[in-house]
Amino acid sequence: MTTARATASSSRVGDEVQIATPGHSSTSPDRRGKIVGLVGRPGHEHYLVRWPDGRESVLHPGSDVASHSRRPAHLS
């Protein structure tokens, strides 16, 4: 598994995303979800993310978002 700051060019359907919570604590854990789609135009893609509770939303990646690829490094 590889981890990187999320960018549209590096993140793909099937990758996991993690949103860092400022002042991380047990009462405000990081939020994690799975990319199930890419939306937007080239260079300005956003992620359609499915969260653990089953809801889906569009995520505009920022500096607080990291992606976790489930692809082996040699296939990236």
Phi, psi and omega in degrees: 000136177246153180233137178207160172298135185290125170226151183300327182285338183257338182265144184225164175303134182102339177288156174262148175242151178226127177257119180287136177261122179304139180064040183321128177210176181293339179271346178222071182291159174301149179260134181236147177204179182241133177288121179247356177188157174246134179231161181103184181259161181308133182089346180224038181288151173234169183251138166269117188244135172259124181269163183304333180277003178094347179287155176236146177207163177270129181249126174265106186296142178221192184293343180266007183248131175237149177248149181234110182277139176263003179276140173300146184307323183289350178257355182287000000 
